[in-house]
Amino acid sequence: MELSNQVALVTGAGQGIGKAAALALAAAGADVVVTDINGASLQATAAAIVAAGRRALAIQADVGDTRDIDRMVTEAVASFGRIDILVNNAGVTRRAHIMDLTEDDWDRIFRVNAKGVFFCLQRVAREMIPRRSGRIINIASIAGKGFAGTSNAIYAASKGAVISLTKTAAQQLGGHNINVNAVCPGIVRTALYAEMIRVIAEREGASIEEIERRGVASVPLRRANEPEDIAAMIVFLASAGAHNITGQAFNVDGGLVPH
């Protein structure tokens, strides 16, 4: 899975899956443009890429703002000449029952998880189409496939939108030799997951350890993902080995959702 001479752009790269993906792409030989709304964490990711011997560019950006998306892609292309790989990872959520969700929740979650993914995809595709080459990897979730343990219904809807977008984009961009796929993580040990575990434990009056134990017990393989598990699938989908795979949404979930 050699990615030498490739340029990748990873959104939400300050922590969690995005950071792991950026580092894994760099380890495979790619130069990486990393973006995040949090500038401090973003710089740490870029520094780790440089320490690993690859070029990195950190761009603080809000993917819910189309002007920021345009600036981000323009700066990336000006610095590295092109974008070969897009990892559409930035996302937000909160733990809530369907009856407790608000219009503000809808707007906040869809602004990043659906609008941001679409317009990042579209803007980067404008750069890929003239070169007739590109890999776009959208980070969805098993929540978008009906996972009962989703953080909330709006988040599930936003990730379902990402899966549908992936399939249609693959059909419409395939003629330009652009592959579009999605990765659907299950339980992943990230800061976002840790916060959800804390909320559940507080609500149920249980320990964090007990809530974590219950979650892992529900996984057929009896283990949660580390961010690096998702990153490994991302690197594969960016590699030559996946050159004829497009329009797919791959679960990396230890068997939680069987489809």
C-alpha positions as CSV (number, residue, x, y, z in Angstrom):
1,M,0.0,0.0,0.0
2,E,2.6,2.4,-1.2
3,L,1.5,6.1,-1.4
4,S,4.8,7.8,-2.3
5,N,4.3,11.0,-4.4
6,Q,0.7,11.2,-3.3
7,V,-0.9,14.2,-1.6
8,A,-3.6,13.6,0.9
9,L,-6.0,16.1,2.6
10,V,-7.5,15.0,5.9
11,T,-10.3,17.0,7.6
12,G,-10.8,16.8,11.4
13,A,-7.1,15.8,11.7
14,G,-6.5,17.3,15.1
15,Q,-7.4,14.1,17.0
16,G,-9.0,10.7,16.9
17,I,-9.6,9.0,13.6
18,G,-8.4,12.0,11.6
19,K,-5.1,12.2,13.3
20,A,-4.5,8.5,13.0
21,A,-5.4,8.6,9.3
22,A,-3.1,11.5,8.6
23,L,-0.2,9.7,10.4
24,A,-1.0,6.4,8.6
25,L,-1.1,8.0,5.2
26,A,2.3,9.7,5.9
27,A,3.7,6.4,7.0
28,A,2.7,4.9,3.7
29,G,4.6,7.7,1.9
30,A,2.1,10.5,1.3
31,D,2.5,14.2,2.0
32,V,-0.5,15.3,4.1
33,V,-2.5,18.5,4.3
34,V,-4.2,18.4,7.7
35,T,-7.2,20.6,8.6
36,D,-9.2,21.1,11.8
37,I,-11.2,23.8,13.5
38,N,-8.8,23.4,16.5
39,G,-5.5,25.0,15.6
40,A,-3.4,23.7,18.5
41,S,-4.2,20.1,18.0
42,L,-3.8,20.5,14.3
43,Q,-0.2,21.8,14.7
44,A,0.6,18.7,16.8
45,T,-0.5,16.4,14.0
46,A,1.5,18.3,11.4
47,A,4.6,18.2,13.6
48,A,4.2,14.4,14.0
49,I,4.0,14.0,10.2
50,V,7.1,16.1,9.7
51,A,8.9,14.1,12.4
52,A,8.1,11.0,10.4
53,G,9.9,12.4,7.4
54,R,6.9,13.6,5.2
55,R,5.8,17.1,4.3
56,A,2.8,18.5,6.1
57,L,0.7,21.6,5.8
58,A,-1.7,22.6,8.6
59,I,-4.7,24.7,7.7
60,Q,-7.2,25.7,10.4
61,A,-10.7,25.6,8.8
62,D,-14.3,25.1,9.6
63,V,-15.8,22.6,7.1
64,G,-19.3,23.9,7.8
65,D,-18.3,27.1,6.0
66,T,-18.0,26.8,2.2
67,R,-15.6,29.8,2.1
68,D,-13.3,28.1,4.5
69,I,-13.5,24.9,2.3
70,D,-12.5,26.9,-0.8
71,R,-9.6,28.6,1.1
72,M,-8.4,25.3,2.5
73,V,-8.3,23.6,-0.9
74,T,-6.8,26.6,-2.7
75,E,-4.0,26.7,-0.1
76,A,-3.4,23.0,-0.3
77,V,-3.1,23.0,-4.1
78,A,-0.9,26.1,-4.1
79,S,1.5,24.4,-1.7
80,F,1.5,20.9,-3.0
81,G,0.3,21.2,-6.6
82,R,-2.6,18.8,-6.3
83,I,-4.8,16.6,-4.1
84,D,-4.7,12.9,-4.8
85,I,-6.6,11.7,-1.7
86,L,-9.4,13.3,0.3
87,V,-10.3,11.9,3.7
88,N,-13.6,13.5,4.7
89,N,-13.5,12.9,8.4
90,A,-14.6,16.0,10.4
91,G,-17.7,15.3,12.4
92,V,-19.7,16.2,15.5
93,T,-22.4,14.6,17.7
94,R,-23.7,14.5,21.2
95,R,-25.4,11.8,23.3
96,A,-29.2,12.4,23.4
97,H,-32.5,10.6,23.1
98,I,-34.6,11.3,20.1
99,M,-37.2,13.3,22.1
100,D,-34.4,15.6,23.6
101,L,-32.9,16.7,20.3
102,T,-33.4,20.3,19.1
103,E,-33.4,22.3,15.9
104,D,-30.0,23.6,17.0
105,D,-28.7,20.0,17.2
106,W,-30.0,19.3,13.7
107,D,-28.3,22.4,12.3
108,R,-25.0,21.9,14.1
109,I,-24.7,18.2,13.2
110,F,-25.8,18.4,9.6
111,R,-23.7,21.5,9.0
112,V,-20.5,19.5,9.6
113,N,-21.4,15.9,9.0
114,A,-23.4,16.3,5.8
115,K,-23.0,19.8,4.4
116,G,-19.2,19.8,5.2
117,V,-18.7,16.3,3.7
118,F,-20.6,17.2,0.5
119,F,-18.9,20.6,-0.2
120,C,-15.4,19.2,0.7
121,L,-16.0,16.4,-1.8
122,Q,-17.3,18.7,-4.5
123,R,-14.5,21.3,-4.1
124,V,-11.7,18.7,-4.1
125,A,-13.4,16.9,-7.0
126,R,-13.0,20.1,-9.0
127,E,-9.3,19.7,-8.6
128,M,-9.3,15.9,-9.4
129,I,-11.5,16.0,-12.5
130,P,-9.0,17.7,-14.8
131,R,-6.3,15.3,-13.7
132,R,-8.6,12.3,-14.2
133,S,-7.5,10.8,-10.9
134,G,-8.5,10.8,-7.3
135,R,-9.6,8.8,-4.2
136,I,-12.3,10.2,-1.9
137,I,-12.9,8.5,1.4
138,N,-15.8,9.6,3.5
139,I,-16.0,8.7,7.1
140,A,-19.6,7.6,7.8
141,S,-20.6,5.3,10.7
142,I,-22.6,2.1,11.4
143,A,-25.1,4.6,12.9
144,G,-26.0,5.4,9.3
145,K,-26.9,1.7,8.8
146,G,-29.2,1.4,11.7
147,F,-26.9,0.7,14.7
148,A,-29.2,0.8,17.8
149,G,-26.4,2.2,20.0
150,T,-26.0,5.4,18.0
151,S,-25.3,8.6,19.9
152,N,-28.5,10.2,18.6
153,A,-31.0,10.0,15.7
154,I,-29.8,13.2,14.0
155,Y,-26.2,11.9,13.9
156,A,-27.5,8.6,12.4
157,A,-29.4,10.6,9.8
158,S,-26.3,12.6,8.9
159,K,-24.2,9.5,8.5
160,G,-26.9,7.8,6.4
161,A,-26.7,10.9,4.2
162,V,-22.9,10.4,3.9
163,I,-23.4,6.8,2.8
164,S,-26.0,7.8,0.1
165,L,-23.8,10.6,-1.0
166,T,-20.9,8.2,-1.4
167,K,-22.9,5.9,-3.7
168,T,-24.2,8.7,-5.9
169,A,-20.8,10.5,-6.1
170,A,-19.1,7.3,-7.1
171,Q,-21.5,6.9,-10.0
172,Q,-21.2,10.5,-11.2
173,L,-17.4,10.8,-10.7
174,G,-16.4,7.3,-11.8
175,G,-16.1,8.5,-15.4
176,H,-13.4,10.9,-14.3
177,N,-11.4,8.0,-12.7
178,I,-12.3,9.1,-9.2
179,N,-13.0,6.4,-6.6
180,V,-15.4,7.4,-3.8
181,N,-15.9,5.1,-0.8
182,A,-17.0,5.3,2.8
183,V,-15.7,3.8,6.0
184,C,-18.3,3.0,8.7
185,P,-16.6,2.7,12.1
186,G,-18.2,1.0,15.1
187,I,-17.0,1.7,18.6
188,V,-13.8,3.7,18.4
189,R,-11.7,4.8,21.4
190,T,-11.6,8.5,20.7
191,A,-12.2,11.6,22.8
192,L,-15.7,11.8,21.3
193,Y,-16.4,8.3,22.5
194,A,-15.0,9.0,25.9
195,E,-17.3,11.9,26.3
196,M,-20.3,9.8,25.3
197,I,-19.3,7.1,27.8
198,R,-19.1,9.8,30.5
199,V,-22.6,11.0,29.7
200,I,-24.1,7.5,29.8
201,A,-22.3,6.6,33.1
202,E,-23.5,9.8,34.7
203,R,-27.1,9.3,33.5
204,E,-27.2,5.7,34.7
205,G,-25.2,6.1,37.9
206,A,-22.7,3.5,36.7
207,S,-19.0,3.6,36.5
208,I,-17.2,4.5,33.2
209,E,-15.5,1.1,33.3
210,E,-18.9,-0.7,33.5
211,I,-20.3,1.2,30.5
212,E,-17.2,0.5,28.5
213,R,-17.3,-3.2,29.5
214,R,-20.9,-3.4,28.3
215,G,-20.1,-1.8,25.0
216,V,-17.2,-4.1,24.2
217,A,-19.3,-7.1,25.3
218,S,-21.8,-6.3,22.6
219,V,-19.1,-6.6,19.9
220,P,-18.8,-10.1,18.4
221,L,-15.0,-9.8,18.3
222,R,-15.1,-8.5,21.9
223,R,-12.9,-5.5,21.2
224,A,-13.4,-1.9,20.4
225,N,-11.6,-0.2,17.5
226,E,-8.6,2.0,18.1
227,P,-8.3,4.9,15.6
228,E,-5.5,3.1,13.9
229,D,-7.9,0.3,12.9
230,I,-10.0,2.8,10.9
231,A,-6.8,4.4,9.5
232,A,-5.7,1.0,8.1
233,M,-8.9,0.8,6.0
234,I,-8.4,4.4,4.9
235,V,-4.9,3.7,3.7
236,F,-6.1,0.6,1.8
237,L,-8.8,2.5,0.0
238,A,-6.3,5.1,-0.9
239,S,-3.9,2.5,-2.3
240,A,-3.5,0.9,-5.7
241,G,-5.0,-2.3,-4.3
242,A,-8.4,-0.6,-4.2
243,H,-8.2,0.8,-7.7
244,N,-11.4,-1.0,-8.8
245,I,-13.4,-0.4,-5.6
246,T,-15.9,2.4,-5.6
247,G,-19.4,3.3,-4.2
248,Q,-18.9,1.0,-1.2
249,A,-19.5,1.6,2.6
250,F,-17.2,-0.7,4.6
251,N,-17.9,-1.5,8.2
252,V,-15.0,-1.6,10.6
253,D,-16.9,-2.6,13.7
254,G,-15.9,-6.0,15.0
255,G,-19.1,-7.4,13.6
256,L,-21.6,-5.1,15.3
257,V,-23.7,-4.5,12.2
258,P,-23.9,-7.5,9.8
259,H,-24.4,-5.5,6.6
